[in-house]
């Protein structure tokens, strides 16, 4: 789908699909103890008040991004939607720099 991503609150984003579906993306710290010490960041995708997924930086010798889809109910969004939104976020230099 063609998602329109725009800046929103405190470094977060709002993604809107042409049919009116919305996903809010919040900038979060990765709270796992090992990641907290490394100050790793993550984005959390929220859809209708539910956590739909998380985009985080994997801390390996070669940094990479990890997208996890968390919805266990069938809804209007799926893994492909979150992937499309993630790619649009990654195109923004400020957002991508915060993850890596």
KEZAKE-700515 format. One line per 5 residues: number of its first residue (from 1); their letters; for each residue x, y, z of N, C-alpha, C, CB. Coordinates in Angstrom, 3 decimals, padded with zeros to 6 digits. Glycine has a CB too. Example, Ala and Ser with C-alpha at 12.3 -4.5 7.8 and 13.67 -1.06 7.14 Angstrom:
# residues 2
1> as> 013.190,-005.690,007.800,012.300,-004.500,007.800,013.200,-003.300,007.800,011.308,-004.473,009.046 ~ 012.850,-002.250,007.080,013.670,-001.060,007.140,012.900,000.030,007.870,014.084,-000.598,005.725
//
This chain:
# residues 100
1> xxxxx> 000.833,-001.184,000.000,000.000,000.000,000.000,000.877,001.246,000.000,-000.947,-000.001,001.209 ~ 000.273,002.337,-000.300,000.977,003.608,-000.350,000.729,004.363,000.951,000.525,004.448,-001.575 ~ 001.632,004.238,001.894,001.524,004.915,003.186,002.168,006.279,003.099,002.175,004.083,004.308 ~ 001.524,007.266,003.700,002.097,008.601,003.811,002.576,008.760,005.243,001.059,009.721,003.418 ~ 003.874,008.959,005.419,004.465,009.059,006.756,004.874,010.506,006.989,005.694,008.096,006.914
6> xxxxx> 004.422,011.051,008.128,004.818,012.413,008.466,005.227,012.479,009.922,003.679,013.406,008.182 ~ 006.055,013.480,010.236,006.544,013.682,011.603,005.357,013.898,012.520,007.529,014.887,011.681 ~ 005.498,013.451,013.777,004.405,013.603,014.710,004.942,014.092,016.034,003.643,012.290,014.883 ~ 004.764,013.401,017.112,005.087,013.867,018.458,006.436,013.310,018.908,003.981,013.459,019.450 ~ 007.293,014.168,019.452,008.540,013.762,020.124,009.371,012.755,019.330,008.217,013.172,021.471
11> xxxxx> 009.621,013.014,018.093,010.452,012.128,017.293,009.694,010.940,016.734,011.598,011.643,018.106 ~ 008.392,010.896,016.901,007.575,009.817,016.370,006.982,010.187,015.025,006.470,009.462,017.345 ~ 006.211,009.277,014.476,005.625,009.468,013.160,004.175,009.019,013.169,006.419,008.704,012.094 ~ 003.449,009.492,012.168,002.083,009.055,011.935,002.025,008.593,010.489,001.033,010.199,012.232 ~ 001.577,007.370,010.274,001.455,006.817,008.926,-000.026,006.706,008.593,002.166,005.423,008.811
16> xxxxx> -000.402,007.234,007.441,-001.800,007.215,007.026,-001.887,006.567,005.648,-002.405,008.655,007.007 ~ -002.778,005.590,005.537,-003.021,004.914,004.268,-004.148,005.637,003.544,-003.369,003.407,004.485 ~ -004.196,005.583,002.214,-005.249,006.293,001.474,-006.675,005.928,001.899,-005.096,006.018,000.008 ~ -006.887,004.740,002.433,-008.243,004.363,002.868,-008.579,004.884,004.267,-008.390,002.847,002.845 ~ -007.648,005.648,004.879,-007.910,006.268,006.175,-007.343,005.518,007.370,-009.364,006.414,006.356
21> xxxxx> -006.776,004.347,007.160,-006.177,003.578,008.255,-004.948,004.313,008.773,-005.799,002.141,007.789 ~ -004.773,004.354,010.107,-003.654,005.072,010.712,-002.825,004.153,011.595,-004.159,006.261,011.525 ~ -001.528,004.387,011.570,-000.587,003.712,012.465,000.286,004.799,013.076,000.283,002.620,011.705 ~ 000.435,004.755,014.389,001.277,005.719,015.087,002.584,005.039,015.453,000.566,006.284,016.353 ~ 003.688,005.726,015.237,005.010,005.161,015.480,005.676,006.003,016.566,005.878,005.128,014.163
26> xxxxx> 005.978,005.364,017.687,006.576,006.054,018.825,008.034,005.664,018.972,005.811,005.741,020.114 ~ 008.860,006.625,019.286,010.282,006.404,019.536,010.425,005.885,020.964,011.120,007.721,019.316 ~ 010.993,004.708,021.148,011.120,004.100,022.469,012.549,003.635,022.705,010.146,002.923,022.620 ~ 012.938,003.588,023.971,014.191,002.931,024.342,013.954,001.429,024.344,014.706,003.423,025.740 ~ 014.919,000.669,023.929,014.830,-000.792,024.052,015.142,-001.126,025.505,015.824,-001.539,023.053
31> xxxxx> 014.194,-001.671,026.232,014.321,-001.792,027.679,015.008,-003.062,028.165,012.984,-001.718,028.283 ~ 015.364,-003.964,027.283,016.075,-005.144,027.741,017.373,-004.692,028.404,016.354,-006.130,026.563 ~ 017.793,-005.302,029.514,018.969,-004.804,030.258,020.226,-004.624,029.407,019.282,-005.747,031.381 ~ 020.515,-005.551,028.527,021.723,-005.442,027.713,021.623,-004.258,026.759,021.961,-006.740,026.926 ~ 020.450,-004.026,026.218,020.276,-002.938,025.266,020.202,-001.587,025.957,019.028,-003.162,024.442
36> xxxxx> 019.724,-001.563,027.175,019.628,-000.289,027.890,021.015,000.311,028.093,018.921,-000.479,029.249 ~ 021.974,-000.536,028.418,023.344,-000.062,028.629,023.939,000.485,027.328,024.228,-001.201,029.180 ~ 023.504,-000.075,026.193,024.025,000.374,024.899,023.250,001.562,024.345,023.988,-000.766,023.899 ~ 022.222,001.972,025.045,021.341,003.058,024.617,020.767,002.786,023.226,022.100,004.393,024.623 ~ 020.311,001.563,023.011,019.688,001.195,021.744,018.265,001.756,021.703,019.680,-000.353,021.556
41> xxxxx> 017.840,002.150,020.537,016.519,002.716,020.370,015.647,001.804,019.531,016.606,004.090,019.740 ~ 014.359,002.000,019.656,013.408,001.227,018.872,012.219,002.111,018.552,012.962,-000.056,019.626 ~ 011.487,001.735,017.538,010.213,002.362,017.225,009.129,001.337,017.483,010.169,002.882,015.750 ~ 008.051,001.786,018.111,006.909,000.917,018.398,005.745,001.358,017.528,006.523,000.960,019.916 ~ 005.142,000.415,016.819,004.008,000.697,015.950,002.722,000.434,016.727,004.064,-000.165,014.650
46> xxxxx> 001.843,001.432,016.825,000.576,001.295,017.546,-000.570,001.444,016.553,000.459,002.352,018.694 ~ -001.500,000.512,016.608,-002.662,000.513,015.726,-003.898,000.274,016.575,-002.532,-000.568,014.604 ~ -004.810,001.210,016.615,-006.044,001.129,017.416,-005.743,000.797,018.877,-006.994,000.074,016.829 ~ -004.695,001.371,019.428,-004.336,001.155,020.824,-003.569,-000.125,021.092,-005.555,001.155,021.642 ~ -003.342,-000.940,020.077,-002.601,-002.195,020.234,-001.185,-002.029,019.719,-003.308,-003.351,019.494
51> xxxxx> -000.261,-002.740,020.333,001.102,-002.744,019.831,001.153,-003.676,018.624,002.119,-003.187,020.939 ~ 001.331,-003.100,017.443,001.315,-003.885,016.216,002.690,-004.434,015.864,000.795,-003.048,015.074 ~ 003.748,-003.769,016.311,005.082,-004.236,015.978,006.150,-003.345,016.565,005.250,-004.320,014.489 ~ 007.399,-003.765,016.337,008.550,-003.011,016.835,009.678,-003.095,015.809,009.019,-003.554,018.224 ~ 010.296,-001.950,015.579,011.463,-001.852,014.713,012.627,-001.468,015.594,011.253,-000.816,013.550
56> xxxxx> 013.657,-002.314,015.641,014.784,-002.048,016.532,016.096,-002.329,015.820,014.679,-002.893,017.812 ~ 017.172,-001.838,016.423,018.506,-002.072,015.884,019.087,-003.309,016.544,019.429,-000.841,016.105 ~ 019.555,-004.218,015.732,020.231,-005.400,016.241,021.692,-005.049,016.458,020.079,-006.608,015.268 ~ 022.209,-005.375,017.614,023.581,-005.001,017.944,024.518,-006.175,017.675,023.685,-004.550,019.419 ~ 024.868,-006.345,016.448,025.830,-007.365,016.064,027.073,-006.639,015.548,025.236,-008.348,014.979
61> xxxxx> 028.028,-007.369,015.049,029.223,-006.726,014.520,028.856,-005.851,013.323,030.278,-007.781,014.119 ~ 027.774,-006.193,012.656,027.248,-005.383,011.556,025.827,-004.993,011.936,027.288,-006.161,010.174 ~ 025.633,-003.736,012.265,024.312,-003.308,012.737,023.271,-003.523,011.658,024.335,-001.831,013.163 ~ 022.130,-004.035,012.080,021.028,-004.236,011.162,019.724,-003.934,011.894,021.031,-005.681,010.592 ~ 018.670,-003.766,011.141,017.375,-003.473,011.718,016.537,-004.739,011.805,016.651,-002.406,010.899
66> xxxxx> 015.719,-004.822,012.848,014.861,-005.983,013.059,013.426,-005.490,013.196,015.302,-006.801,014.322 ~ 012.517,-006.044,012.396,011.104,-005.695,012.460,010.338,-006.903,012.975,010.565,-005.239,011.068 ~ 009.583,-006.709,014.055,008.794,-007.790,014.651,007.327,-007.400,014.579,009.229,-008.073,016.133 ~ 006.501,-008.272,013.991,005.057,-008.065,013.912,004.428,-008.723,015.129,004.460,-008.644,012.580 ~ 003.638,-007.976,015.917,003.145,-008.474,017.194,001.642,-008.696,017.258,003.531,-007.538,018.257
71> xxxxx> 000.902,-008.323,016.252,-000.550,-008.499,016.318,-000.912,-009.974,016.195,-001.247,-007.685,015.211 ~ -001.732,-010.454,017.113,-002.165,-011.847,017.035,-003.588,-011.956,016.518,-002.056,-012.514,018.397 ~ -004.232,-010.829,016.238,-005.576,-010.838,015.675,-005.508,-010.358,014.237,-006.542,-009.953,016.508 ~ -006.430,-010.825,013.447,-006.456,-010.358,012.064,-007.041,-008.958,012.043,-007.278,-011.321,011.152 ~ -006.415,-008.096,011.307,-006.852,-006.707,011.254,-006.656,-006.137,009.868,-006.101,-005.867,012.276
76> xxxxx> -006.783,-004.843,009.787,-006.649,-004.166,008.503,-005.197,-003.957,008.107,-007.358,-002.840,008.545 ~ -004.256,-004.243,009.023,-002.837,-004.113,008.676,-002.158,-005.466,008.854,-002.138,-003.023,009.552 ~ -001.066,-005.635,008.141,-000.314,-006.888,008.222,001.182,-006.594,008.214,-000.688,-007.833,007.049 ~ 001.991,-007.639,008.106,003.440,-007.481,008.138,003.946,-006.606,006.997,004.110,-008.836,008.081 ~ 003.330,-006.747,005.826,003.763,-005.968,004.665,003.550,-004.474,004.891,003.010,-006.419,003.408
81> xxxxx> 002.452,-004.119,005.547,002.207,-002.709,005.854,003.297,-002.139,006.753,000.841,-002.541,006.520 ~ 003.659,-002.884,007.800,004.713,-002.407,008.702,006.060,-002.331,007.990,004.822,-003.323,009.927 ~ 006.302,-003.248,007.086,007.547,-003.205,006.317,007.582,-001.959,005.428,007.700,-004.484,005.457 ~ 006.466,-001.654,004.770,006.402,-000.453,003.928,006.638,000.809,004.749,005.045,-000.369,003.219 ~ 006.004,000.880,005.931,006.182,002.047,006.799,007.633,002.132,007.268,005.222,001.980,008.015
86> xxxxx> 008.224,000.990,007.628,009.618,000.970,008.097,010.568,001.477,007.024,010.021,-000.447,008.521 ~ 010.333,001.083,005.791,011.197,001.539,004.703,011.071,003.047,004.501,010.853,000.801,003.401 ~ 009.866,003.583,004.674,009.691,005.034,004.551,010.372,005.762,005.706,008.195,005.394,004.507 ~ 010.323,005.182,006.905,011.012,005.785,008.041,012.521,005.736,007.829,010.631,005.069,009.351 ~ 013.020,004.624,007.293,014.456,004.470,007.073,014.982,005.462,006.049,014.769,003.055,006.625
91> xxxxx> 014.124,005.973,005.173,014.539,006.979,004.196,014.799,008.332,004.843,013.485,007.124,003.116 ~ 014.298,008.519,006.059,014.490,009.788,006.763,015.803,009.712,007.534,013.287,010.097,007.727 ~ 016.763,010.568,007.222,018.089,010.465,007.844,018.071,010.587,009.363,018.987,011.521,007.283 ~ 017.233,011.446,009.910,017.213,011.646,011.372,016.707,010.386,012.067,016.322,012.862,011.754 ~ 015.662,009.780,011.559,015.087,008.587,012.187,016.053,007.418,012.093,013.745,008.220,011.532
96> xxxxx> 016.650,007.240,010.941,017.553,006.123,010.741,018.799,006.258,011.615,017.945,006.021,009.274 ~ 019.323,007.473,011.766,020.491,007.710,012.598,020.197,007.385,014.056,020.955,009.155,012.462 ~ 018.968,007.623,014.507,018.615,007.319,015.905,018.635,005.820,016.149,017.227,007.892,016.256 ~ 018.288,005.019,015.156,018.300,003.574,015.334,019.712,003.015,015.300,017.457,002.909,014.268 ~ 020.527,003.540,014.427,021.896,003.009,014.317,022.812,003.911,015.067,022.352,002.878,012.845
//
